Amino acid sequence: MNKQTNVAFITQKLKEQFEDLKNGKFEDKQLYQFIGRAIDDLKQNPLCGIKIPKKLWPKEYIQKYHLTNLWKYDLPNAWRLIYTIESDELKIVSIILEWFNHKDYEKRFNY
């Protein structure tokens, strides 16, 4: 039996921010499409991103989300989507934590 795979947002607010991109300016609409494509990919294969080594996890994530894993999905135009995976016997859920451009990504991960 294959497990059911889903994608969720960590908060309702983040989901709304994603939905708001749809009605934004050109770059926002483009980002909405990029994230939409990433969501489709994650539904197909939750492991399609790049696993982030634990030593690089931002402290804020660990305190806020009590993570056991952290993944990065590279979006076009150097945007990054950060997610974690949770699963049980029946399903696998990729949970989107945030997305940002490369500069903010480097800041968050102290590169």
DSSP file (Angstrom, degrees, kcal/mol; ACC not computed):
  #  RESIDUE AA STRUCTURE BP1 BP2  ACC     N-H-->O    O-->H-N    N-H-->O    O-->H-N    TCO  KAPPA ALPHA  PHI   PSI    X-CA   Y-CA   Z-CA
    1    1 A M              0   0    0      0, 0.0     2,-0.3     0, 0.0     0, 0.0   0.000 360.0 360.0 360.0 127.1    0.0    0.0    0.0
    2    2 A N        -     0   0    0      1,-0.1     2,-0.2     3,-0.0     3,-0.0  -0.587 360.0-118.3 -79.3 140.5    1.4    3.4   -1.0
    3    3 A K        -     0   0    0     -2,-0.3     2,-0.3     1,-0.1    88,-0.2  -0.506  28.5-112.0 -74.5 147.8    1.2    6.1    1.6
    4    4 A Q  E     -a   91   0A   0     86,-2.3    88,-3.0    -2,-0.2     2,-0.4  -0.639  32.1-150.4 -77.4 134.5   -0.9    9.2    0.8
    5    5 A T  E     +a   92   0A   0     -2,-0.3     2,-0.3    86,-0.2    88,-0.2  -0.915  20.4 170.3-112.7 137.3    1.3   12.3    0.3
    6    6 A N  E     -a   93   0A   0     86,-2.6    88,-2.7    -2,-0.4     2,-0.4  -0.881  25.0-138.5-135.1 165.5    0.1   15.8    1.0
    7    7 A V  E     +a   94   0A   0     -2,-0.3     2,-0.3    86,-0.2    88,-0.2  -0.997  25.7 172.8-127.8 135.3    1.5   19.3    1.3
    8    8 A A  E     -a   95   0A   0     86,-2.7    88,-3.2    -2,-0.4     2,-0.4  -0.890  30.2-118.4-134.1 164.6    0.5   21.7    4.0
    9    9 A F  E     -a   96   0A   0     -2,-0.3    88,-0.2    86,-0.2     6,-0.1  -0.840  24.5-125.7-102.6 145.9    1.5   25.1    5.2
   10   10 A I  S    S+     0   0    0     86,-2.4     2,-0.3    -2,-0.4    87,-0.1   0.826  92.8  15.9 -61.8 -32.4    2.8   25.5    8.8
   11   11 A T  S  > S-     0   0    0     85,-0.3     4,-1.7     1,-0.1     5,-0.1  -0.949  72.6-120.9-137.6 159.9    0.2   28.2    9.5
   12   12 A Q  H  > S+     0   0    0     -2,-0.3     4,-2.4     1,-0.2     5,-0.2   0.864 114.7  59.6 -63.5 -36.1   -3.0   29.5    8.0
   13   13 A K  H  > S+     0   0    0      1,-0.2     4,-2.3     2,-0.2    -1,-0.2   0.907 104.3  48.7 -60.6 -42.6   -1.3   32.9    7.7
   14   14 A L  H  > S+     0   0    0      2,-0.2     4,-2.2     1,-0.2    -1,-0.2   0.897 109.4  52.6 -65.2 -39.6    1.4   31.4    5.5
   15   15 A K  H  X S+     0   0    0     -4,-1.7     4,-2.5     1,-0.2    -1,-0.2   0.906 110.0  49.0 -61.4 -41.0   -1.2   29.7    3.3
   16   16 A E  H  X S+     0   0    0     -4,-2.4     4,-2.5     2,-0.2    -2,-0.2   0.888 107.9  53.4 -66.3 -39.1   -2.9   33.1    2.9
   17   17 A Q  H  X S+     0   0    0     -4,-2.3     4,-1.1     2,-0.2    -1,-0.2   0.903 109.8  49.3 -61.7 -39.5    0.4   34.7    2.0
   18   18 A F  H >X S+     0   0    0     -4,-2.2     3,-0.7     1,-0.2     4,-0.6   0.947 111.7  47.6 -63.0 -48.7    0.8   32.1   -0.7
   19   19 A E  H >< S+     0   0    0     -4,-2.5     3,-1.0     1,-0.2     4,-0.4   0.859 106.5  59.0 -60.9 -35.9   -2.7   32.7   -2.0
   20   20 A D  H >< S+     0   0    0     -4,-2.5     3,-1.2     1,-0.2    -1,-0.2   0.795  91.7  68.4 -64.8 -28.7   -2.1   36.5   -2.0
   21   21 A L  H X< S+     0   0    0     -4,-1.1     3,-1.6    -3,-0.7    -1,-0.2   0.841  87.4  68.6 -58.9 -32.2    0.8   36.1   -4.4
   22   22 A K  T << S+     0   0    0     -3,-1.0    -1,-0.3    -4,-0.6    -2,-0.2   0.820 106.1  38.4 -56.6 -34.7   -1.7   35.1   -7.1
   23   23 A N  T <  S+     0   0    0     -3,-1.2    -1,-0.3    -4,-0.4    -2,-0.2   0.277 101.1  98.0-102.4  10.2   -3.1   38.6   -7.2
   24   24 A G  S <  S-     0   0    0     -3,-1.6    -3,-0.1    -4,-0.2     5,-0.0   0.037  84.2 -63.2 -84.5-165.4    0.2   40.4   -6.8
   25   25 A K    >>  -     0   0    0      1,-0.1     4,-2.4     3,-0.1     3,-0.5  -0.140  67.5 -80.0 -73.4 178.5    2.5   42.0   -9.3
   26   26 A F  H 3> S+     0   0    0      1,-0.3     4,-2.5     2,-0.2     5,-0.2   0.867 130.5  49.7 -50.0 -48.5    4.3   40.0  -12.0
   27   27 A E  H 3> S+     0   0    0      1,-0.2     4,-2.5     2,-0.2    -1,-0.3   0.882 111.3  50.3 -62.0 -38.1    7.1   38.7   -9.7
   28   28 A D  H <> S+     0   0    0     -3,-0.5     4,-2.6     2,-0.2    -1,-0.2   0.925 110.3  48.8 -65.6 -44.5    4.5   37.6   -7.1
   29   29 A K  H  X S+     0   0    0     -4,-2.4     4,-1.9     2,-0.2    -2,-0.2   0.900 111.8  50.3 -60.8 -40.5    2.4   35.8   -9.7
   30   30 A Q  H  X S+     0   0    0     -4,-2.5     4,-2.5    -5,-0.3    -2,-0.2   0.930 110.4  48.6 -63.2 -45.9    5.6   34.1  -11.0
   31   31 A L  H  X S+     0   0    0     -4,-2.5     4,-2.9     1,-0.2     5,-0.3   0.885 107.3  56.6 -62.2 -39.0    6.6   33.1   -7.4
   32   32 A Y  H  X S+     0   0    0     -4,-2.6     4,-2.3     1,-0.2    -1,-0.2   0.910 109.4  46.2 -57.5 -43.2    3.0   31.7   -6.9
   33   33 A Q  H  X S+     0   0    0     -4,-1.9     4,-2.5     2,-0.2    -2,-0.2   0.908 111.2  51.4 -67.0 -42.5    3.6   29.5   -9.9
   34   34 A F  H  X S+     0   0    0     -4,-2.5     4,-2.2     2,-0.2    -2,-0.2   0.935 113.3  44.4 -59.7 -46.5    7.0   28.4   -8.8
   35   35 A I  H  X S+     0   0    0     -4,-2.9     4,-2.6     1,-0.2    -1,-0.2   0.886 111.1  54.8 -67.3 -37.9    5.7   27.4   -5.4
   36   36 A G  H  X S+     0   0    0     -4,-2.3     4,-2.0    -5,-0.3    -1,-0.2   0.908 108.8  47.9 -59.2 -42.7    2.7   25.7   -7.0
   37   37 A R  H  X S+     0   0    0     -4,-2.5     4,-2.4     2,-0.2    -2,-0.2   0.902 110.3  52.0 -64.5 -41.8    5.0   23.6   -9.1
   38   38 A A  H  X S+     0   0    0     -4,-2.2     4,-2.8     1,-0.2    -2,-0.2   0.906 107.4  52.7 -61.3 -41.7    7.1   22.8   -6.0
   39   39 A I  H  X S+     0   0    0     -4,-2.6     4,-2.0     1,-0.2    -1,-0.2   0.917 109.1  49.4 -60.7 -43.8    3.9   21.7   -4.2
   40   40 A D  H  X S+     0   0    0     -4,-2.0     4,-1.6     1,-0.2    -1,-0.2   0.924 112.1  48.5 -60.1 -44.3    3.1   19.4   -7.1
   41   41 A D  H  X S+     0   0    0     -4,-2.4     4,-3.0     1,-0.2    -2,-0.2   0.911 110.4  50.9 -62.1 -42.6    6.6   17.9   -7.0
   42   42 A L  H  < S+     0   0    0     -4,-2.8    -1,-0.2     1,-0.2    -2,-0.2   0.840 106.4  54.7 -67.1 -32.1    6.4   17.4   -3.2
   43   43 A K  H  < S+     0   0    0     -4,-2.0    -1,-0.2    -5,-0.2    -2,-0.2   0.883 113.4  43.1 -66.1 -36.4    3.1   15.6   -3.6
   44   44 A Q  H  < S+     0   0    0     -4,-1.6    -2,-0.2     1,-0.3    -1,-0.2   0.915 138.7   2.4 -71.3 -44.8    4.8   13.2   -6.1
   45   45 A N    ><  -     0   0    0     -4,-3.0     3,-2.0    -5,-0.1    -1,-0.3  -0.793  56.6-166.2-150.8  99.0    8.0   12.8   -4.0
   46   46 A P  G >  S+     0   0    0      0, 0.0     3,-0.5     0, 0.0    -4,-0.1   0.729  92.6  58.4 -58.7 -21.1    8.4   14.5   -0.6
   47   47 A L  G 3  S+     0   0    0      1,-0.2     4,-0.1    -5,-0.1    -5,-0.1   0.244  72.5 103.6 -93.3  14.7   12.2   13.7   -0.8
   48   48 A C  G <   +     0   0    0     -3,-2.0    -1,-0.2    -7,-0.1    -6,-0.1   0.652  68.7  74.8 -74.1 -12.9   12.7   15.7   -4.0
   49   49 A G  S <  S-     0   0    0     -3,-0.5     2,-0.5    -4,-0.1    24,-0.2  -0.018  95.3 -90.0 -81.8-165.7   14.3   18.6   -2.1
   50   50 A I  E     -B   72   0A   0     22,-3.4    22,-2.3     0, 0.0     2,-0.2  -0.945  37.3-123.7-112.5 125.3   17.8   18.8   -0.6
   51   51 A K  E     -B   71   0A   0     -2,-0.5    20,-0.2    20,-0.2    -4,-0.0  -0.483  21.7-138.6 -70.4 132.2   18.1   17.6    3.0
   52   52 A I        -     0   0    0     18,-3.0    18,-0.3    -2,-0.2     5,-0.1  -0.810  23.1-114.5 -94.0 125.1   19.7   20.4    5.2
   53   53 A P    >   -     0   0    0      0, 0.0     3,-2.4     0, 0.0     4,-0.4  -0.290  23.9-120.2 -59.6 141.0   22.3   19.1    7.7
   54   54 A K  G >  S+     0   0    0      1,-0.3     3,-1.7     2,-0.2    -2,-0.0   0.820 109.5  64.4 -53.7 -37.1   21.1   19.5   11.3
   55   55 A K  G 3  S+     0   0    0      1,-0.3    -1,-0.3     3,-0.0    -3,-0.0   0.697 102.2  51.7 -64.2 -16.0   24.1   21.7   12.2
   56   56 A L  G <  S+     0   0    0     -3,-2.4    -1,-0.3     2,-0.1    -2,-0.2   0.499  79.9 119.1 -96.8  -4.8   22.8   24.3    9.7
   57   57 A W  S <  S-     0   0    0     -3,-1.7     2,-0.1    -4,-0.4    52,-0.0  -0.400  72.0-113.4 -64.7 131.2   19.2   24.5   11.1
   58   58 A P    >>  -     0   0    0      0, 0.0     4,-1.6     0, 0.0     3,-0.8  -0.421  18.0-130.1 -62.7 137.1   18.3   27.9   12.3
   59   59 A K  H 3> S+     0   0    0      1,-0.3     4,-2.7     2,-0.2     5,-0.3   0.880 107.4  62.1 -54.6 -39.8   17.7   27.9   16.1
   60   60 A E  H 3> S+     0   0    0      1,-0.2     4,-2.4     2,-0.2    -1,-0.3   0.873 102.9  49.4 -55.7 -40.6   14.4   29.7   15.6
   61   61 A Y  H <> S+     0   0    0     -3,-0.8     4,-3.1     2,-0.2     5,-0.5   0.923 110.5  49.8 -64.8 -44.5   13.1   26.7   13.6
   62   62 A I  H  X S+     0   0    0     -4,-1.6     4,-1.6     1,-0.2    -2,-0.2   0.929 115.7  42.2 -63.1 -45.9   14.2   24.2   16.2
   63   63 A Q  H  < S+     0   0    0     -4,-2.7    -1,-0.2     1,-0.2    -2,-0.2   0.913 122.1  39.7 -66.1 -43.1   12.5   26.2   19.0
   64   64 A K  H  < S+     0   0    0     -4,-2.4    -2,-0.2    -5,-0.3    -3,-0.2   0.875 130.6  21.3 -77.7 -39.8    9.3   27.0   17.1
   65   65 A Y  H  < S-     0   0    0     -4,-3.1    -3,-0.2    -5,-0.2    -2,-0.2   0.515  84.1-135.1-114.3  -6.6    8.7   23.7   15.2
   66   66 A H     <  -     0   0    0     -4,-1.6    -4,-0.2    -5,-0.5    -3,-0.1   0.946  39.9-160.0  48.3  56.3   10.6   21.0   17.1
   67   67 A L        -     0   0    0     -6,-0.3     3,-0.1     1,-0.1    -1,-0.1  -0.195  36.5-175.0 -69.9 154.1   11.9   19.6   13.9
   68   68 A T  S    S+     0   0    0      1,-0.4     2,-0.3    17,-0.2    -1,-0.1   0.418  80.6  11.3-117.6 -11.1   13.2   16.1   13.2
   69   69 A N        -     0   0    0    -16,-0.0    -1,-0.4     2,-0.0     2,-0.4  -0.981  61.6-158.6-159.3 157.7   14.2   17.0    9.6
   70   70 A L        -     0   0    0    -18,-0.3   -18,-3.0    -2,-0.3     2,-0.3  -0.991  11.2-172.6-146.6 134.8   14.6   20.0    7.3
   71   71 A W  E     -BC  51  83A   0     12,-3.3    12,-2.4    -2,-0.4     2,-0.4  -0.897  12.3-150.2-130.3 154.6   14.6   20.3    3.6
   72   72 A K  E     -BC  50  82A   0    -22,-2.3   -22,-3.4    -2,-0.3     2,-0.5  -0.986   4.9-163.7-124.9 134.4   15.2   22.9    0.9
   73   73 A Y  E     - C   0  81A   0      8,-2.9     8,-2.3    -2,-0.4     2,-0.6  -0.979  20.8-134.2-116.9 121.3   13.6   23.0   -2.5
   74   74 A D  E     - C   0  80A   0     -2,-0.5     6,-0.2     6,-0.2     3,-0.1  -0.639  22.7-165.4 -79.5 119.9   15.3   25.3   -5.0
   75   75 A L    >   -     0   0    0      4,-2.6     3,-0.5    -2,-0.6     4,-0.3  -0.570  33.2 -84.0 -93.6 163.0   12.8   27.5   -6.9
   76   76 A P  G >  S+     0   0    0      0, 0.0     3,-1.5     0, 0.0    -1,-0.2  -0.152 111.5  35.2 -59.7 165.2   13.7   29.4  -10.1
   77   77 A N  G 3  S-     0   0    0      1,-0.3    25,-0.3    -3,-0.1    -2,-0.0   0.788 133.2 -69.5  57.4  31.3   15.3   32.8   -9.8
   78   78 A A  G <  S+     0   0    0     -3,-0.5    24,-0.3     1,-0.2    -1,-0.3   0.681  92.2 146.4  63.8  21.5   17.3   31.7   -6.7
   79   79 A W    <   -     0   0    0     -3,-1.5    -4,-2.6    -4,-0.3     2,-0.4  -0.572  34.9-148.8 -80.4 153.9   14.2   31.5   -4.4
   80   80 A R  E     -CD  74 100A   0     20,-3.0    20,-2.2    -6,-0.2     2,-0.5  -0.975   8.9-156.8-127.9 140.4   14.2   28.8   -1.8
   81   81 A L  E     -CD  73  99A   0     -8,-2.3    -8,-2.9    -2,-0.4     2,-0.5  -0.973  13.3-157.0-113.7 127.0   11.3   26.9   -0.2
   82   82 A I  E     +CD  72  98A   0     16,-3.3    15,-2.9    -2,-0.5    16,-1.3  -0.894  22.7 158.5-108.7 131.4   12.0   25.4    3.2
   83   83 A Y  E     -CD  71  96A   0    -12,-2.4   -12,-3.3    -2,-0.5     2,-0.3  -0.954  28.1-146.9-146.4 165.3    9.9   22.5    4.4
   84   84 A T  E     - D   0  95A   0     11,-2.0    11,-3.5    -2,-0.3     2,-0.5  -0.897  19.8-130.7-127.9 160.1    9.9   19.6    6.9
   85   85 A I  E     - D   0  94A   0     -2,-0.3     2,-0.4     9,-0.2     9,-0.2  -0.948  20.7-179.3-118.6 131.4    8.4   16.1    6.5
   86   86 A E  E     + D   0  93A   0      7,-2.7     7,-3.5    -2,-0.5     2,-0.3  -0.968  11.0 172.0-123.4 144.9    6.1   14.4    8.9
   87   87 A S  E     + D   0  92A   0     -2,-0.4     5,-0.2     5,-0.2     2,-0.2  -0.988  15.8 179.6-149.1 159.0    4.6   10.9    8.5
   88   88 A D        -     0   0    0      3,-2.3   -85,-0.0    -2,-0.3    -2,-0.0  -0.667  59.4 -67.8-136.8-163.3    2.7    8.1   10.1
   89   89 A E  S    S+     0   0    0     -2,-0.2     3,-0.1     1,-0.2    -2,-0.0   0.828 130.1  32.0 -61.4 -31.4    1.5    4.7    9.0
   90   90 A L  S    S+     0   0    0      1,-0.2   -86,-2.3   -87,-0.1     2,-0.3   0.784 118.8  22.6-101.3 -31.3   -1.0    6.2    6.5
   91   91 A K  E     -a    4   0A   0    -88,-0.2    -3,-2.3     2,-0.0     2,-0.4  -0.941  48.4-146.0-144.6 160.1    0.4    9.4    5.1
   92   92 A I  E     -aD   5  87A   0    -88,-3.0   -86,-2.6    -2,-0.3     2,-0.5  -0.993  21.4-166.3-122.0 129.2    3.4   11.6    4.5
   93   93 A V  E     -aD   6  86A   0     -7,-3.5    -7,-2.7    -2,-0.4     2,-0.6  -0.971  12.2-153.8-122.9 123.7    3.0   15.4    4.8
   94   94 A S  E     -aD   7  85A   0    -88,-2.7   -86,-2.7    -2,-0.5     2,-0.6  -0.851  19.0-156.1 -89.0 122.6    5.5   18.0    3.5
   95   95 A I  E     -aD   8  84A   0    -11,-3.5   -11,-2.0    -2,-0.6     2,-0.4  -0.893   7.1-140.6-108.7 115.7    5.0   21.0    5.7
   96   96 A I  E     +aD   9  83A   0    -88,-3.2   -86,-2.4    -2,-0.6   -13,-0.3  -0.597  21.3 177.8 -76.5 125.3    6.1   24.3    4.1
   97   97 A L  E     -     0   0A   0    -15,-2.9     2,-0.3    -2,-0.4   -14,-0.2   0.838  58.9 -44.5 -95.2 -42.7    7.7   26.6    6.7
   98   98 A E  E     - D   0  82A   0    -16,-1.3   -16,-3.3     2,-0.0    -1,-0.4  -0.975  43.3-138.3-174.0 171.2    8.7   29.5    4.5
   99   99 A W  E     + D   0  81A   0     -2,-0.3     2,-0.3   -18,-0.2   -18,-0.2  -0.980  26.7 160.7-139.2 151.4   10.1   30.7    1.2
  100  100 A F  E     - D   0  80A   0    -20,-2.2   -20,-3.0    -2,-0.3    -2,-0.0  -0.990  39.8 -87.7-163.3 166.2   12.5   33.5    0.5
  101  101 A N     >  -     0   0    0     -2,-0.3     4,-2.4   -22,-0.2   -22,-0.2  -0.238  52.3 -97.2 -74.7 171.1   14.9   34.9   -2.0
  102  102 A H  H  > S+     0   0    0    -25,-0.3     4,-2.7   -24,-0.3     5,-0.2   0.862 121.1  54.2 -62.3 -38.4   18.5   33.9   -1.9
  103  103 A K  H  > S+     0   0    0      2,-0.2     4,-1.9     1,-0.2    -1,-0.2   0.935 113.0  42.3 -62.1 -46.9   19.7   36.9    0.1
  104  104 A D  H  > S+     0   0    0      1,-0.2     4,-2.8     2,-0.2    -1,-0.2   0.857 112.5  55.5 -68.1 -34.2   17.2   36.3    2.9
  105  105 A Y  H  X S+     0   0    0     -4,-2.4     4,-2.3     2,-0.2    -2,-0.2   0.933 107.6  48.3 -61.6 -46.7   17.9   32.6    2.8
  106  106 A E  H  <>S+     0   0    0     -4,-2.7     5,-2.4     1,-0.2     4,-0.3   0.883 112.2  50.0 -62.6 -37.9   21.6   33.2    3.3
  107  107 A K  H ><5S+     0   0    0     -4,-1.9     3,-1.1     3,-0.2    -2,-0.2   0.948 111.1  47.9 -63.0 -49.2   20.7   35.5    6.2
  108  108 A R  H 3<5S+     0   0    0     -4,-2.8    -2,-0.2     1,-0.3    -1,-0.2   0.871 119.8  38.5 -61.0 -38.8   18.4   33.0    7.9
  109  109 A F  T 3<5S-     0   0    0     -4,-2.3    -1,-0.3    -5,-0.2    -2,-0.2   0.296 108.5-123.1 -98.8   9.4   21.0   30.2    7.5
  110  110 A N  T < 5       0   0    0     -3,-1.1    -3,-0.2    -4,-0.3    -4,-0.1   0.883 360.0 360.0  53.5  47.5   24.0   32.3    8.3
  111  111 A Y      <       0   0    0     -5,-2.4    -4,-0.1    -6,-0.1    -1,-0.1   0.460 360.0 360.0 -84.2 360.0   25.9   31.7    5.1
